Amino acid sequence: MDQQKNQITDEYPLLVAHNLDPEKDDTGDQIFYPLHDPMSHYRCRIPELVGRRIRATSHGWMILSKSNPQDIEWSFWNPVNSKLIHLPPMILEEDDEDDFRHCCLTSPPDDDGGNSILLLMRSTEPVMVIFNYCSSKSQSSESWIGMSYSEDMKEIKTNFENDYPVDDDDEEEEEEEYLLFEPTCCNGNIYAWSTVRFPGLLIQIQITTTMASEIEEIELVPLVKLPFADWENRIDDYYFLKGSSCKQQLFAILLYVEEEFKKKLVPCDVHLFKLDMSSMKWTELKDDDESVFFVSFAAANDDLVYSSPQIIKSGLGLGLGLGLGLGGGGYIHILEGTRQVIYSFNIKDKTITISSMHCLDLPHCSSISIWTMPTQLIRLHGKANCKVDGDDDDKNMVRSSATTMNDDDDDDDDEMKDDVMNNIPFDVLETIMKFCVGIEYLNFRATCKRCRLAAPMIQWSNETKRLQTYSLVSSPWLMVIHKDQEIVTFTDPMFGDTYSMKPSPPAAELLLSYHRILCSRYGWLLLSFADDYVAFFNPFTSEIRKLTVPPLNGLESYSFSAPPTSPDCMVVAFFQDRDVSFYRVASGEPSWHIIALEHDLDANNNVVSNPHNNNYFEFPVFCGEDVYTLCGGSLEVFRGIDSEDENNFSWKRVVDAPRSTSTTRAKYFQTKCDGHDHHLLVMVEEFGKSVKVFKLNVEKDKNNPTREWEEIDGLGRHAIYICDTSCVCMDAKTPEMENKIYFPRLHKDGKILFYCLETRMFHTFNGRKKVEQSLTDLFGTKQTVYTHVWIEPTWF
């Protein structure tokens, strides 16, 4: 047991959880989970924490509270020296309650003769409560001071309206009460933020005291708007404010949420900003490897999580995540609302890794926080419990390998390449290059000087015959658009090689200004832009084909039937108001045609839903001139959308979605096998706990034809590639790639993840067509927050 206790060190942060409800836990124990090894936990009973909630940590002190029917007991506790400071009880008035969600401490409460102000923010009304503590008992306050800042916020809003125009929507919200959130201390000052102006406003709370340590004045000073970063698919955003007392720096964390389901908020993009105090400008940190942040957020009406953002120095050598081995600094760890999953955002490579906390009994705990703590306290009060549950043109595209090796190996490898190439006759090299195209051609040129001479730069648009042959043997790549770096990368799912391309104008301008990828097919992207126009773009040839502006706003899902170079290319679009529109690219005068869908109406003739479902249409697929689409997992078909006679148009439900056997949510992806009329449905349960494939079967009964989903155990020689906007099924180009579903996720070693229908597990390729890694779910894997999509290489 002593040996197990010694496994805890001061180098790693701990997640501490405990129940304040005696009916759930009458021991009063706290449970500490070392985040580098959360399968182990340590049960302690620290007297100072029994019955108290950990509200925040500040300046090395913990702010504790204990709620009673008539009052709230507040105290400060120093875990280093175990010093405990009790404050006078906060008397609750009738119908009053403990709704303090945010608090901060201006300075350490043990400074000789100094003032330390505890600031509390109510979460339901614009009221702050202050206690002025002085280490000199003769000057310390004995009362709590409550103050409404409603009028101050109205004045701030009015002053800002003089500098920024106010639109009609803002005028309608004039009577809204604006609250202050996330109070934090930095450089001796208190900062908070409010939603008084979009996206939020940073406000300094200036508290002045008299010589007798009495509160003299409280003033709210607006400073600067919160930083903002656009993201194409965001549903909601969350801000966290954190001041670093040791570095005297103020940070803002912007968290975008992708979806909300059963109180589960899923982060899809994260940004870290630092405020320059002299210029009052926010700077986004792209490569911060010095700090680790912890934030937690709860879903609506969930008041269980009270911990504030924590920042810890990188010297801790954090290894969070059930053996993930995440490095030291440079991470923002996000504990989601149900406390069952931690999302770890890597600031440098902009990926989010998911880690399971299901082995911990966190959902039933009433207080959770993440902090560092001297290990002697755990050893003193607790016991361990271990459980196991060149040319300028060449610079446009370069190649990097997923396989890493040391510098000595690189040098030896380069020398070996030079020796091999020098022994090959020059005319033989030229002949070899006639059989190479695209990326392989560029890789060959980058090998050595002789190869550059044997392989001159080629205008590939003039080499359609060679490229057509190449395209027939090429599988889709995972394309990632790095807007901030102005590059595009392509990753081979089998070999793991990543190719970087820097587009030249006007393709570069297009990729920097697009708003959203609507669909990817046939080597082309369909992009939307802020001014509502839509365009086809081929990233391999940089060809751009603009469409006329769609007649409706609220783009939902798109698809197209053929490459835009084909006279048969037709685009179909579904909109948020349940209307469908189609666009014939090359037939006659291109234009959008709208078909208004029938809706259910309430007693006042207001639209309440469509007749079939109130979900959005997703993953439309062409089958001839019919369009099949998913709606809440159910398959629906639209016929006659291109007919000149609207009477030929029909819309009906084909078959309901197959039921999931699990209680967790599931995502559905629809596709059609290339060259076949087989409709396939991929059902992926939350975190990849189950992956199933269904085929649409049709019972050919003349009087009553029926259709149903039949689960299948294999894809034969096909492979499926899925992402948020597209789902493609095609013949596997090599036997090793068949019967697999490729995800836009990466293993921790950077290799693309796939699900094998034969083994019923997730794997990666080792770069030599051999399968390695075996995972039962998606925990421990990561996904980039950059826009990404599967695309088939098409060089013509």
N, C-alpha and C positions, 0 to 999 in steps of 0.2 A: 504493500500500500504506500509506503514512504517513497518507493521508487516511482510509483505512478504520480504521486504529488509533485515530485521533482521534475516531471515532464512539463509542468507549467512554468513558463519563464516570463520575465517582464518584457520580452521582445515581441510578444504577440498580443493583440487586443482580444478582449473577451466579450462575449455576448451574455449579459446577465438577465435572467428572467425570474419572476416570482409572482405568486398569487397573493392578493390582499384579501380575498374572500375566504374566511375560515371554513366555509362549507366545502370548498374545493381543495383546500390545503390547510390543515390545521397545524402544520409543523412550523410555519414561519420561515422555512428555509429559502435561501436563494440558490439558484442553479446557474453555474458558470460554464459556458461552452467556449473552449478555445477555438477560434475560427480557423486555425491551421489544422485542427484535428477535431471537428465537431462531433465525430462519432463517440468521443469521450466527453463526459461531463463531470462536474465537481459540485457536490451539494455542500453548501455552507450555511451556517446560521450566524451571521454577523449581527450582534445586538443592535447596533445603530441603524440597521436597515429593516429590522423586524417591524412589520405593519406600516412601513413608510414607502411611498412611491418615489422613484427617482425621476425628477422632472427635467433636470438638465445638468450638465457639467460645465464649469466655468472657472478659469484661473486655478485649476487643480482642485477645486472644491465641488462637491455635489450639492445640488439644491433638492431637498427632500420635503415631502408633505405627508400629512396624515389627516384624512377627512373624518370629522365627527359630525353628529347631527346638528350641533349648534355652532361649530367653529371648524377652522382648518389650522392645524399646527404646522408651521414652517420651520425649517432648520437648515443649517449648513454643516456639512461633514467633510473632513479632510481624510481621505483613505491612507495617506502616508503616515500621519502622526495620530490618527484616530480622534482628532479633536472634534467635538460636536458642539455647535452653537445653537441654542434654542431662541427663537423669536417669540414675542408675545402672540397669543392666539389671534387669528383673524375671525372676528365675530361675524356670523352670517345673519343677515336679516331674514324676515319671513319670506318664504318662496324663493330665497336666494339659493344658489347651488355652486358647486365647484366646476366652473366652466373655463378655468384658466388653462389654455393649451400651450401658450408660449411664455417664456420667462428668461431673464438674463441677470447677471450680476456684474456691476461696473468694475469692481476691483476685488482682490482677495480680502476677506473680512478679518484677516489677522494682522493687517498693517497697523503698526503702533500709532494710535491716535487718528488714523485715517478713516474716511467715510467709505462705506460700501453700500451702494443702493441696489436693492432688489426690485426689479421692475416686472410686473405681471400684466399680461394682456388677456382680457376676456375675449372669448371666441364668438359670443352672440350679440355683443353691443359695443359701441365705441367708448370703452372705459378702460383706463389703466389704473392699476393699484401699485402704490409705491411704499416701501419701507426703507428708511434711512438708518442703516446700522453703523455705529461707531464703536471701535474697539475700546474706547474710553467710556465706561459705563455712565459717567456723569453727563456725557454729551449725547449718548445714544437715544434715539427716539423710542417712545413707548406706544406709538399709535400708527395705524395704517392710514394712508392717504389715498382716497379714491378721486379720480378726475375724469370727467367726460371730455373727449377731444372732438366731439361731433362738429362744433362750430369752427374749430381750427381746420378740420378737413374741408369744410364748405368754403372757407376763405382760400385755402390752397387751390381748390378746384376753380374758384372764380378767377384767381390771379393767373392760373395757367390758361384759362380761356381767352385771356387778353393776348397771349402769345401764339396760341394754336386755334385754328378755326374749329368750331363745334358743329357737328352735323346733327341732323334731326334725331337720330337714335340717342345721342348723348343727352339731348334736351329732355327726352322722355324719362331718362333715368336721373333727373336732377334731384329728386327727393331721396335717392338711395343713400343709406348710411355706409360710409366707407370705413373699413377696419384697418388696423395696423397688424402686420404679421412678422414673424421671425425676428424679434428683437435680438440684437447681437452687439458685442462690444469690440471695438478696434481702436487702438491708440488712445484709450481713455474716453472715447465717445460712444454713444449708443445710436445704433442705426436700426431701422425697420423699413418695411416696404408696404405700399398700399396699392389698391387697384383704382385709385382715383383717376388715373390717366392710363390708357393702353400703351404698352403692355403692363405697366406698373410703374410706380414712382418710389425712388429711394428717398427716405426722409430721416433727417437727424433729429433725435430727441435731446434737446439741451436742457439739462437740469442744473440750476444754480442753487447753492446753499449759502447760508449766512455764516458768520464767524462762529455762531453757536451751533453749527451743524443742522440748522433747520432748513427745510425746503423753502426757497424764496420764490422761484419762478420755474415754470416748465413751458418750453417753447418748441413747436414743431417747425423745422426748417426744411423745405423741399430742396433737393440737391440735383438729381438727374434721373431721367427715365431708366428703367431696368433694361438690360440688353435684350435683344430680340434676334432670333435666327429663324428664317423661314424653313418650313419642312412640308413636303407635299401632301402627306397623308395624315397629318396630326388630327386628333379628335379633341384633345384638351392639353393644357400645359400646366406645369407646377413650378414654382420658384422656391428655392431655398437660399437663405442668406447666412453667411458664416464669416465671422471675424476671427482672425488668428492673433492671439495676444502675444505670442512669441515673435511673430514676424511682422506684426503691425500691418497686416494686409486684410482687405475686405474682398470676399469672394461671393459670386452669385452662381448658383447652379440652376440651369434651365432644363427641365425634364419634360419631354413630349410623350404623351400617352397614345398608344395605337388603338386600343379597344378597351371596352369595359364590359365585363360579364360576371355576374354573380359576385360582385364586389371585388373583382380582380382587375387591377389596372396594370397594363403591360407597357413598360417603357420601350419606346422605339427609337428615340434619339436623345442625346444628352450633350449639353454644352457647358463648359466651365469658363467663367469670366473673372477677371481681376480688375478692381477699380484703381485707376491712377489718381491719387488724392490731390495732386497738384493741378492736373488738367480736368479732373472730374469726367474722365472718359473710360469706358469699359474696353478692355482688351481680351479677346478670346484666347485662352491658353491651349495651344495645339500639342504641346509636348511637355507637360508638367510631370516629372518623375520624382518630385520631392515630397509629395503629400498623398495621403489616402483619405478620402471623404466617405462618411457613412451617412446616408439619409434613409428615412422611412416615411412611407405615406400610407394612409388608410383610406378605404373607400368611403363613400357617403354614409353618414349616420353610424360610423364606426369610431368610437372614442377610446379604443384600447391602446393605441400607440401614442406615447407622449415624448419619445426621445427626440432630441433636436439633432441637427446635422453635427457630426463630429469630424474633426480633422486631426490626423495623426501623422507624425513625421515618418518619412520613408525608412528610417533606421530600424523600424520595427520588423522589417523583412516580412511583410504580410504574406501568408500563403493560404488565402481564403478558399474554401470551396470544395470540401470533400475530396481532397487529393488533386485538385486542379493545378496546384503549384503556381498560382498567380504570383507574380513577383512582388517587389517591395512597393515603391511609390507609383503614382500614375494611374490610380484607380478611383472610381466613384462606385461604391457598393450601395445597392438600393434594396432595402427589405420591403417587399410588397405587402399590401394590406392584410392578407390572410396569414402572414408570417410563415409561409411554407416554402417560399422561394426567395433567393437572393439573386439579383441581376448585377453583374459586375461589368462596368463600362471602362474599357481601356482608353485613356485619353489620347494616347499616341496613335494607335492603329484604328481607333473608332469602331471597335467591335463590342458586342454585349454578350457575355457568357452567363448562362443560367446554371444555378446550383440549387440542389434540392435540400430543403431543411425539414423534410417529412419525418426524419428520424428524431427530430427534436419535438418536444411537446409544447411548442410555442403558441399555437392558436388558443390554448386554454389558459394562458398566462395573462394577468391583468396589467403587468408592467414589464416593459422590455427596454433595454438601452444597450449601447455598445460603448465600451470604455476600456482604458487600461487601468490596471490596479496592481499594487505591490503584491507579489506572490506570497509574502509571508502571512498576509491576512487569510488567504485560502488555506495555507498549511496550518495556520493556528486554529481556524474555526471550522474547517471542513474535512471532507473525505472524498476520495476519488471513486468514480463509478465509470468503468469502461464497458461500453456496449457496442456490439456490432449488429446493427439492424442493416569619230570618222566624218563621212559626207553629211551635210545638213539633213538630207533626206533620211539618212539612216537614223538620225536622232529622233525621228518621229515614233519609232517603235524599238523597244529593247526587250530583252527576255531576262527573267529571273527564275531560279529553280527553287522548288519547295524543299529540296534536299540541302542541308547545311553541312559544312565541313570546315576544318580549321585552315588558317592561312597557309601553313606549310603544304597541306594537301592541294590547295588552289595553285600554288606555285608549281608543284610537281605535275599537276594536271595540265597546266598551260605548256610546260616544256614538252610533255608527252604529245600534245596536240601538234606543236610545231614540228616535232620530229616526224610524226606520221604524215603530215601534209607535205613536208619537204621531200618525202620519198615517193609521192604520187606525181606522175608526169602532169604537166600543166594542161595538156589537151584532154587528159582523162578527167581532171577537175572540171573543165568546161563542159564536158559531156554529162558529167554527173549533175551539174547545175541545170541542165535542160529538163531534168525530171523533178526539179524542186520548184515549189511555188510558195507564195505568201510568206508565212512566218518562217518556215523552214529555209526559204531562200535568204531571208534577213539574218537568221541565226548563222547560216553558213558564212555569210559575208563578215559577220562579227568574229569569226574564229581566228583569222590571222590575215596578214597582208596579202599573201598569195591568193587566198580565197576571195578577197575583195577585188583583186584583179580578174579572177576567173568568173566573178559574178557581178557584172556591172548593174547599176540601178535600172529598174524596169518600170515603165508606166503600166501597171497591172490592168487598167481598164482596156488596154489594147491586146491583152493576152487572155481573151475569154475562153479559148479552147483549153488552154492549160488549167485555167481556174475552174472551169466546169468539171474537169476530171478530178481536180483536187476536192471540190465541194462534195462530190459523191462519197468520199471516204472520210469526211470530217464530221465529228459529233458536235452538238451544241457546246458552247463555252459559257462560263459564268462571267457576264460583263458587269463591271462596277465603274460608276462615274464618280470620280473624285473632283468635285467642283472646286474645292479650295486649292487643289494642286493643279487644276486644269489638265488632268490626264484621264485616260480611260484604260482600265486593265481588263485583260481576258485571261481566265484560268481554265486550263484543260482539266476536266474531271478525272481523267485516268492517270495522266503522268504528273499532274500537279504543277506543271510549269505555268508561270504567270507572265504574260506579255503586256508591256506598258506602251501606250500609244499617246502621243501628244498631237491632237488634231490641229490642222492648219486652218486659217480662215477660209470660208465663212463657217466651216463646221465647228470650230472652236467657239465662235460667238453663239452658235445654236445651242451647244451643250452647256454653255454658261447661263443661258437665259431661259431654258425650258422650265416648265413648272412640274410636269409629271409625265412618266412613261405610261401610256395607256395600254399598249399591247406590243408584243414582240413575236414576229413570225417571218419565216422565209428570209432571214437575214436582215430584216428591216425593223426599225422601231417606229411606232406611232406616238408622237409627242404632242403634248398640249403646252400652251404658253399663257403667261399672265393676261395678255390681251385677248384671250379666248380663241386664237386661231390654232389650227392643228396642222401638223406636217409629218410626212414620212422622212426618215433619215436612215441611210445605210452607213454605219460607222466604218465599214471596210473600204468603201469607195468614196465616202464623203458626199455622196449624192443626196440632194434635198428636193423634195416634192411637196409643195404647200397645197393644202386644201382650202376651200373657202371657209369663212368663219361659221361654225355651227350655229343654228338658229336659236338654240336654247342654252341656258346656263345650267350649272350643276352636273358636270360630267360624272358619270358613274362607272360604266364599263364599256369597252370598245372591242371590236374584232374586225378583221378583214379577211376576205375569202381567197386572195391570191396576191402575189407580189404586185406593187404599184406599177411595175413595168408591163403587167399583163392587161389586155383589154377587158378581161373578166373580173378585174379587181373591184370589189364592192365593200364599203365600210358600213358597219352597223354600230349604232351608239344607243345606249340606254341612259336615261337621265333620272335625276332624283325625284322628279315629279311624276315618274311612272310613264313618261312618253318614250316612244322609240323612234329613231330617225335613221335613215340610210342614205348612202352617198355612192353613186356610181362614178368611179374615178375616170374611166376612159371612154365611156359610152355617151355620145352626144355632148350636150353642154353640162359639165359637172355642176351638181347642185344638191342640196340637202332636201330630203322629203320627210315630212313629219307625219307620224300616225299617232293620234291621241288614243291612249288606252282607256278602256272603261274602268271606272272606279266605283267603289261602294260609297254611298252618301248617307250622312246622318239626317235627323229630322229637319235640320236647317240647311240641307243641301251642301254641307261642307264635306270635302273629301276626307275619308277616314282611313281607307286602305284600298289596295287593289283587290279584285274578287278572289284572288288565289292566296295571297300572302302579303304581309306587310314588310317583308325583307327586300333587300336590294337584289337586282339581277347581277349575276357574276359569271365570268368565264363563258361568254357566248361563243358558240362553235357553228360554223357553216356546214351544212350537209346538203349539197346541191344549192338550191335557192332558199331552203328552209334554215332557220336559225334556232338552235337549241341553247338554252341557258339555264343556269341554276338560280333558284330563288329559295333561300333558306335551306339549301340542300336538295330541294325537290327539282325535278327536271321539267322544264316547260318548253314548248315549241311555238315558234311564230312562222306562219306560212303566208306566202303571197305578199311579203313586204315590198317587193320590187314590182308588183303588178300595177298597171295603170288604173285598173278598176279596184277601188278600195273594198268593194264587196267580196273580192277574192281573199282579203286578209282574214286570218283567223289566229286565235291565241288560246291555248288550252294547256292544262296540266297533263303531263305524260305519266309520271309516276312519282310517288312520295319518296322522300329521302329514307334510306335504310336506317333503322334504329341502332343507336350505339348501346352496347352492353355495359358501358361504364357510366358513372355519374359525372364524369368530367366533360367539358365541352369538346366539340369536334369541328374541324375545318373540312370543307368539301372542295374537291377540284374535279372539274369535268374536262374530258378531252375525247378526241376521236382518233383512232389509229390511222396513220397515213396510208392511203391506198385501200382502206377498208371502211365500211360503214359501222364498225363496232363502236358503240358509245361506252366509254369507261368512266367510272367514278372512283376517285381516291378519297378515302376517309382517314384523316389523321387526327387522332385524339390528342388532347392537351399534352404537350411536352413529348410527343411521339411515343406515348405509352402503348399505343396500338396503331398499326397501319394496315388498312384493308383495301382491297381493290374489288370493284363490282363491275359486271358486264350487264348491259341492258338486253334482256331476253324478250322476244316478241312471240306470243302464242298466236299463230295465224288461224284465227277463227273468223269466218266470213261475217257471222252475225255479231260477234263480240270479241274483237281482238284485244288481248290483254298484254300489258308490259309489266315487267318486274325486274328488280335488281337481283342478280345472282352473284354471290361472292365467288371469286376465282382464286386459285392458289398459285398462279403464275402468269407471266406475260409472254411466254415463249421467247421469240427472238426480238421482242420489242423492249424499249426502255422509255421511261416517263421522266420528264423534267418539269418540276413544279416550282412556282414562285408566286408572289402576291398578285401579279397581273396576268400571268400566262401559265398554261399547262399544255405541254406538247408530248405526244406519243409518236415515236418513230422507230423504224428498224434500227437495231443496234448495229454500229459499224464494225464491231469486233465481238467475238463470242464472249469475251470477258465482261462486256458492258451490258449484255442482255439480261432480261428478267430482273431489272433493278429500277428503283425510283430515286432520282437524284434531287437532293435538297440544296437550297442556297445557303447551307450552313457549313461551317468548318470545324474540323477537329482541332484540339489545342495545338497540334503541330502544323496547322495551316492547310491541311489537305481537305478536299471536298468530301462531304459525307453522302453516303447513299444507303438506301434500305434494300436489302436483298430478300426477295420473296421466297427464296429457297431456305435460307437460314433463319428468317424472321428476326433479323437483327440489323443494326446499323454498322457499317464498315467504312473503310477508306482503302484506296489503292496505295501501294508503297512506291509508286513511280515506275514499277517494272511489271505492270499488269497483274500483280499478285495482291490478294486481299489481305489486309491487316486491320487491327483494331476490331473489337467486338463490343458494341454497346446495346443495351436493351432499351434505352430511351435517349432523349436529346440532352439530358443533364450533362454538364461538362463541355458542351459544344458551344460555339459562338457564331454570331452573324453580324455582318457589317451593317452600320447604320447609313452608309452611303447608298444611294439609289443603285439597285442591282436587278439584273434580269438575265434569263437564259436566252442566248441568241445563236442561230446557226450561221457559221461563217459563209458569207456569200461575197465573192470578189468581183461580181459582174452584175 
